[in-house]
Amino acid sequence: MRCSSRRSAGAAALLLGIAAATADAGAREGESRLPAPFLLRPEAARVAILPVVNLSGDEAPLGAFQQWLIEELQGHRIPLLDDMELRAFMRRNRMRDMGGLSREMGRALREETGASAVLISSIDLYVESIPPRFAMTSRLVSAGDDPRILWMGSADRVGDEAPGFLALGEIDNRIAVQRIVLDRIVGSLVGYLRTPSGGEGAMAGVERAREHHAPRSFYRAEGIVPPRSGRARVAVLPFANGSTARRAAEILTLHLIRHLVTAGAAEIVEPGIVRQALLQQRIIQEHGLSVPQADLVRQLLSADVALFGEVTEYRETGAGTVEPQVEFSVRAIDTASRQVVWSSDSYGEGNDHVFFFAAGRIPTAHRLADRLTAALVETILPSLEGPP
Amino acid sequence: MTRLSLTVCALLLLALPGCATPGGSDASFHDPNMDFSLIQSLAVLPFANFTPTARASDRVRDVFMTMLQATESLYVIPPGEVARGIARVGLQNPAEPTAEEVIGLARNLEADVVITGTVLEYDTVRSASASANVISVSVQMLEGQTGRVVWSAAATRGGIGATKRLFGGGGEPMNTVTSKAVEDLLDALFK
């Protein structure tokens, strides 16, 4: 399980969920009125579940997954914004981007519906045929004037990844595989909402990732120019996609953001805000970010570091013996000094560290990308933390 | 079999690995009048692609830039900034700039030198049951003030050696082969 939380986000501020939920619920019609007899973070007062985004490149029943998420969270007594109310809001505000939350939308959502946070989810891998494969990423973003990533989680599962004795562990049922993934994500999210520091389990995977999947080559400046606030504010710009997988760049960007959020060393700008700024200023980084564009990013997003890159290979496991393969490069510009502070090239294959039968094999490009980005973030951290 | 035949066979077997694809740069040129220690910043222009693989030149350039920056000896101007410089100077063919264009671009980007390159081969070669990735790349460094070539090198890596020919099998991943070729080029630059 790989999940993450923004530790600083209201760690001390816990609310009695029952009070927040019932008070808010009473004011609005048609919302979940389930009691929440446990401690909840303030962000959990009223969560909106956005329609799920499909990054898999295959057709997937997105509505069913959104409904599944709603039911699971309701089952855990998380107060949710009514789906009809959310759809009405989306129609009213012409909200089309389900992959992020811009400042305007965050503010409007808060004011018009009273939502405290938004759950943004994407299906990163969806294969129904045997062995079924499924991967999903979700993040919880606070609604309001300045949307912030509060929690982020991701999980994947392949039906035959742990066959065990006489292949008894193989799962042919796609619903069962999807259930495992969803349970992990929902479990982590609920854990975050119920405790001040949920999602702590993520770092164990990072240690292993650093060991095996470190960037092939990298340059790292020793500390960026001291950020204006306490922590460096990092804007992860959309990656360019040079691979054959259609949405590979978005999947990789999400992995990177998730591990940066997990590490907690920097404040990560919500991708919806980044997207909105790039669109408004018509910033097209055809060959990466130029210095004047970096200046704009600093000005518009108050970012100390602009991170961008390109995915050159993203090959999911296919039929036969094709191994997953991921290759990407990342660069970061310190917007104050206008200099490159980070440059790296990462590459990995699913069977890179297999020595005995298939032990240690990584079954999906999704998981491989996760390991590579985890190792990358571990290597980046010293430059984000600044000079001692 | 006589003792002589056995000796000849043993010598042949020992000599076989010598037929394998050699590592290291193929050839290199250093301008003896150039003080390379004075170079602080450089711009890597898009490489020319002479291979059938789409975007092979972009991939090689990307690895080259990262590895060059990783040496921490020079500042490599980010690719977006290079692209902006190319647009501002109005370079028609960034892979093969004229001396005047190099001077203009270097002034625009405040680069001491400009690097151009060509990817000659970037493919998988097959022979009987063996297959392996192969890359061949050449680069030139042009002085920003004069536009003349001050360093030039070429490197080839990968391919099918005698061992693979005899026993079959696959070669290294393209990324690894590319990294090795770039390493050879950098060795040639910093020697």
HADDOCK unambig.tbl for C-alpha pairs under 7 A between the chains (distance, minus, plus):
assign (segid A and resid 217 and name CA) (segid B and resid 66 and name CA) 6.70 0.50 0.50
assign (segid A and resid 217 and name CA) (segid B and resid 67 and name CA) 5.91 0.50 0.50
assign (segid A and resid 217 and name CA) (segid B and resid 70 and name CA) 6.71 0.50 0.50
assign (segid A and resid 218 and name CA) (segid B and resid 66 and name CA) 6.29 0.50 0.50
assign (segid A and resid 218 and name CA) (segid B and resid 67 and name CA) 6.80 0.50 0.50
assign (segid A and resid 218 and name CA) (segid B and resid 70 and name CA) 5.31 0.50 0.50
assign (segid A and resid 219 and name CA) (segid B and resid 66 and name CA) 7.00 0.50 0.50
assign (segid A and resid 219 and name CA) (segid B and resid 69 and name CA) 5.88 0.50 0.50
assign (segid A and resid 219 and name CA) (segid B and resid 70 and name CA) 4.19 0.50 0.50
assign (segid A and resid 285 and name CA) (segid B and resid 80 and name CA) 6.85 0.50 0.50
assign (segid A and resid 287 and name CA) (segid B and resid 79 and name CA) 5.93 0.50 0.50
assign (segid A and resid 287 and name CA) (segid B and resid 80 and name CA) 4.78 0.50 0.50
assign (segid A and resid 287 and name CA) (segid B and resid 83 and name CA) 6.36 0.50 0.50
assign (segid A and resid 288 and name CA) (segid B and resid 79 and name CA) 5.78 0.50 0.50
assign (segid A and resid 288 and name CA) (segid B and resid 80 and name CA) 4.11 0.50 0.50
assign (segid A and resid 289 and name CA) (segid B and resid 80 and name CA) 4.46 0.50 0.50
assign (segid A and resid 289 and name CA) (segid B and resid 81 and name CA) 6.65 0.50 0.50
assign (segid A and resid 290 and name CA) (segid B and resid 80 and name CA) 4.30 0.50 0.50
assign (segid A and resid 290 and name CA) (segid B and resid 81 and name CA) 4.00 0.50 0.50
assign (segid A and resid 290 and name CA) (segid B and resid 84 and name CA) 6.66 0.50 0.50
assign (segid A and resid 291 and name CA) (segid B and resid 81 and name CA) 5.97 0.50 0.50
assign (segid A and resid 340 and name CA) (segid B and resid 78 and name CA) 6.84 0.50 0.50
assign (segid A and resid 343 and name CA) (segid B and resid 66 and name CA) 5.77 0.50 0.50
assign (segid A and resid 344 and name CA) (segid B and resid 66 and name CA) 5.80 0.50 0.50
assign (segid A and resid 345 and name CA) (segid B and resid 63 and name CA) 6.61 0.50 0.50
assign (segid A and resid 345 and name CA) (segid B and resid 66 and name CA) 6.63 0.50 0.50
